[in-house]
Amino acid sequence: MLPATSKLCAAISYRHLRNMTGLRRQAAVAISQELSRLARHSPGPSTWIHQVRRRSSLLSSRLEENPFSEMEMSYIKQGEEALQKSLRILEDQDGWKTETVAGNGDKVLSKVLPDVGKVFRLEVVVDQPLDSVYGELVDNMEQMGDWNPNVQEVKILEKIGKDTVITHEKAAATPGNIVGPRDFVSVRCSKRRGSTCVLAGMSTTYGAMPEQEGFIRAENGPTCMVLRPLPGCPSQTRLTWLLSIDLKGWLPKTIINQVLSQTQVDFAKHLRQRLAR
């Protein structure tokens, strides 16, 4: 009986058989019956039987769950990859050069990475508690075009689980904008660990959102924002924004660098105004 049970369990591990509800139930019943038989023929319940019984109970309950599709899992993995890459970049304190320092202390730094290119790092303190900042950037993500003049629209295309979303963003055509209209399709991942929040993302492909007429499809990532309460002052939030963008098209690097660093400074200003309201 046990060899047959093992084969049945092995069978359900194949993706194309996992959706066969009858096979799932058959496996769970077979496991339970086999464990009961072993328990009856043993002098007393052994530790491993208890452990396997507990695991089989968990297995049978998980078999009834609705797992993510292969495509959804690929997006979740992309979000996690963006998060891990971004944090590794931020953890390395060497090589950062100052791009600009605003009068209020907001600072933009930059460095060049061999496999990514030039990345920018905004460091600011916002006079609002972390939950307020997080709510505006995550829960109210689609309203960003209402308060950030550099953004025309942010639209959530799909939500995957509680941490991952696919978005389409359009950059606004502001007066004097020499870059031209750009748009992005991104996978975003948000994580809260204790008092730290990380919002990470990178460009992806999404079949329902092909390239749009009148826009150049740019690429971003890895990118992330890290939110932490200011030490000793929980009513304020330290925000670090790692920005990595390939705007595509023909643009001098000096113009790109100026635009991206100014975009970060402007973002901090408009975010403060939004939260103050």
RAFENHU-V7666 format. One record per backbone hydrogen bond with DSSP energy under -1.0 kcal/mol. NH is the residue of the N-H (numbers start at 0). CO is the residue of the C=O. If there is no record, write none. Layout:
BEGIN
nh=NH co=CO
nh=NH co=CO
END
This chain:
BEGIN
nh=4 co=0
nh=5 co=1
nh=6 co=2
nh=7 co=3
nh=8 co=4
nh=9 co=5
nh=10 co=6
nh=11 co=7
nh=13 co=10
nh=16 co=13
nh=19 co=16
nh=20 co=18
nh=23 co=19
nh=24 co=20
nh=25 co=21
nh=26 co=22
nh=27 co=23
nh=28 co=24
nh=29 co=25
nh=30 co=26
nh=31 co=27
nh=32 co=28
nh=33 co=29
nh=34 co=30
nh=35 co=31
nh=36 co=32
nh=37 co=33
nh=38 co=34
nh=39 co=35
nh=40 co=36
nh=49 co=45
nh=50 co=46
nh=51 co=47
nh=52 co=48
nh=53 co=49
nh=54 co=50
nh=55 co=51
nh=56 co=52
nh=57 co=53
nh=58 co=54
nh=59 co=55
nh=60 co=56
nh=61 co=57
nh=62 co=58
nh=64 co=61
nh=72 co=68
nh=73 co=69
nh=74 co=70
nh=75 co=71
nh=76 co=72
nh=77 co=73
nh=78 co=74
nh=79 co=75
nh=80 co=76
nh=81 co=77
nh=82 co=78
nh=83 co=79
nh=84 co=80
nh=85 co=81
nh=86 co=82
nh=87 co=83
nh=88 co=84
nh=89 co=85
nh=90 co=86
nh=96 co=109
nh=98 co=107
nh=99 co=107
nh=101 co=105
nh=104 co=101
nh=106 co=122
nh=107 co=99
nh=108 co=120
nh=109 co=96
nh=110 co=118
nh=112 co=116
nh=116 co=112
nh=118 co=110
nh=119 co=242
nh=120 co=108
nh=121 co=240
nh=122 co=106
nh=123 co=238
nh=125 co=236
nh=127 co=125
nh=132 co=128
nh=133 co=129
nh=134 co=130
nh=135 co=131
nh=136 co=132
nh=137 co=133
nh=139 co=134
nh=140 co=137
nh=142 co=139
nh=143 co=140
nh=145 co=142
nh=146 co=143
nh=147 co=143
nh=150 co=147
nh=151 co=169
nh=152 co=169
nh=154 co=167
nh=156 co=165
nh=157 co=165
nh=159 co=163
nh=163 co=159
nh=164 co=187
nh=165 co=157
nh=166 co=185
nh=167 co=154
nh=168 co=183
nh=169 co=152
nh=170 co=181
nh=171 co=149
nh=173 co=171
nh=176 co=173
nh=182 co=215
nh=183 co=168
nh=185 co=166
nh=186 co=201
nh=187 co=164
nh=188 co=199
nh=189 co=162
nh=190 co=197
nh=192 co=195
nh=195 co=192
nh=196 co=226
nh=197 co=190
nh=198 co=224
nh=199 co=188
nh=200 co=222
nh=201 co=186
nh=202 co=219
nh=203 co=184
nh=208 co=205
nh=214 co=211
nh=215 co=180
nh=217 co=182
nh=217 co=215
nh=218 co=245
nh=220 co=243
nh=222 co=200
nh=223 co=241
nh=224 co=198
nh=225 co=239
nh=226 co=196
nh=227 co=237
nh=229 co=235
nh=232 co=229
nh=235 co=232
nh=236 co=125
nh=237 co=227
nh=238 co=123
nh=239 co=225
nh=240 co=121
nh=241 co=223
nh=242 co=119
nh=245 co=218
nh=255 co=251
nh=256 co=252
nh=257 co=253
nh=258 co=254
nh=259 co=255
nh=260 co=256
nh=261 co=257
nh=262 co=258
nh=263 co=259
nh=264 co=260
nh=265 co=261
nh=266 co=262
nh=267 co=263
nh=268 co=264
nh=269 co=265
nh=270 co=266
nh=271 co=267
nh=272 co=268
nh=273 co=269
nh=274 co=270
nh=275 co=271
nh=276 co=272
END
